[in-house]
Amino acid sequence: MSDCERQKNQSLNSNQQLLSWADIGQENLIDKFDQSRKEIDDLIGEFKDTQRHWSEAHDRAVESTRLYFRYFLWGLFCVIFILLTAAFSIGAYYLIQHLRK
């Protein structure tokens, strides 16, 4: 075998090795890409779950705030009604006392 043929065979062998290494590297990249995509999908799922959880918590907080505000207004109404009733009763008592004189 001549030097030229030997170099040609060595070149072909090295090219085949490079191609096989490139295939292995490409498969590794594809696997890493698939793994990254799965991790991203998991993160998106967790984000959506967290967003739904916070949305539900916000809705409950708004509803409880409305409920407490409603109770506060009813309590305020009752206190004002009681104070007005007491004021009118006291006023009527003094008016009757004044008219009796």
VENQUIPE-V588220 format. One line per field, one symbol per residue. phi: phi as a letter, one per 40 degrees, with the letter a starting at -180 (. if undefined). burial: b if it has 16 or more other ideal C-beta (glycine too) atoms within 10 Angstrom, else e. Layout:
BEGIN
phi: ???
burial: ???
END
This chain:
BEGIN
phi: .cdcccccccccccccccccccccccccccccccccccccccccccccccccccccccccccccccccccccccccccccccccccccccccccccccccc
burial: eeeeeeeeeeeeeeeeeeeeeeeeeeeeeeeeeeeeeeeeeeeeeeeeeeeeeeeeeeeeeeeeeeeeeeeeeeeeeeeeeeeeeeeeeeeeeeeeeeeee
END
